């Protein structure tokens, strides 16, 4: 019988130091993500409960009137343009075109992650609107630029912008070359719509500020879950490609 060398005993059972460090870092990242999801859900649940019993809050009215009183020339046109990407069927068209572009460049994980992020947020938003059934602002309280018949909480525009542009922001941050002009431009163009859309919905009288706040909360939670799935698929695809390359 072949005898084992003392140096061989237990070597296969000991995890390399580098892998141990990576595992601990991954565990810490997962813990931070879980805390983020929990805080976001709790914040949204509290806000949604109050929105269910209140058509609007006192601070909603004051904040909306303050936003609408900003005397910048051309601001209404800017706010209308900002909201354009979330109107009617445009989110579905944008998602389909972007996912198609990802597939053309053989980015299947990115295409799948984007569809999960946007489609899931649309289903979630529609369900929450039906459950909370909060009416939109009325023209006797604030200036309503476009009279919309649907429900108000949470804002569908904001939820879509967070799930769509937020996903593109992460992909640009992860895949594009650090410090490049293309990367900086992509990050800016994907971040601006998310930052401005909540303001635009209030300015146009389509939503109360609390509607947009709720959408940022629940949209951020869903985006985080979608990105977690995306990273998982990405790691599996990378591992599979390495395994197939090793066999070759």
Residue pairs with C-beta under 8 A, 6 or more apart in sequence:
15 23
33 224
33 228
36 221
36 224
37 221
37 224
37 225
40 217
40 218
40 220
40 221
40 224
41 221
43 217
44 154
44 214
44 217
44 218
44 221
47 210
47 213
47 214
47 217
48 128
48 132
48 153
48 154
48 214
50 57
50 210
51 132
51 134
51 153
51 210
51 211
51 214
52 131
52 132
52 133
52 134
55 134
55 135
56 137
56 141
56 208
56 210
57 208
57 210
59 209
59 210
60 208
60 209
60 210
61 141
61 142
63 202
63 209
64 137
64 141
64 142
64 202
64 205
64 208
64 209
65 142
67 199
67 202
67 203
67 209
68 142
68 143
68 202
68 203
68 205
70 203
75 203
76 145
76 203
76 204
78 200
79 199
79 200
79 203
79 204
80 145
80 200
80 204
82 193
82 196
82 197
82 199
82 200
83 157
83 197
83 200
83 201
83 204
83 206
84 90
85 91
85 94
85 160
85 161
85 164
85 193
86 156
86 157
86 160
86 161
86 197
91 118
91 122
91 160
91 164
94 164
95 114
95 115
95 118
95 119
95 164
98 114
98 164
98 168
99 111
99 114
99 115
100 111
102 108
102 110
102 111
102 114
103 111
108 237
109 230
109 233
109 234
109 237
110 171
110 230
112 230
112 233
113 167
113 171
113 226
113 227
113 229
113 230
113 233
114 164
114 167
114 168
116 226
116 229
116 230
117 163
117 164
117 166
117 167
117 222
117 223
117 226
117 227
117 230
118 160
118 163
118 164
118 167
120 163
120 222
120 226
121 159
121 160
121 162
121 163
121 219
121 222
121 223
122 156
122 159
122 160
124 159
124 218
124 222
125 154
125 156
125 159
125 160
125 215
125 218
126 156
128 153
128 154
128 218
129 150
129 151
129 152
129 153
129 154
129 156
130 151
132 151
132 153
133 151
134 151
134 152
134 153
134 211
135 151
135 152
136 144
136 148
136 150
136 151
136 152
136 206
136 207
137 144
137 152
137 205
137 206
137 207
137 208
138 144
139 147
139 205
142 205
143 205
144 204
144 205
144 206
145 204
145 205
145 206
146 204
146 205
146 206
148 206
150 156
152 207
152 208
152 211
153 208
153 210
153 211
153 214
154 211
154 212
154 214
154 215
154 217
154 218
154 219
155 198
155 201
155 206
155 207
155 211
155 212
155 214
155 215
156 215
157 197
157 200
157 201
157 206
157 207
157 215
158 197
158 198
158 201
158 207
158 211
158 212
158 215
158 216
158 219
159 215
159 218
159 219
159 222
160 219
161 193
161 194
161 197
161 219
162 194
162 215
162 216
162 219
162 220
162 222
162 223
163 219
163 222
163 223
163 226
165 190
165 191
165 193
165 194
166 190
166 194
166 219
166 220
166 223
167 223
167 226
167 227
167 230
168 186
168 190
169 186
169 187
169 190
169 191
169 194
170 227
170 230
172 183
172 186
172 187
172 190
173 183
173 187
176 182
176 183
176 186
177 183
197 212
198 209
198 212
198 213
198 215
198 216
201 207
201 211
201 212
202 208
202 209
202 212
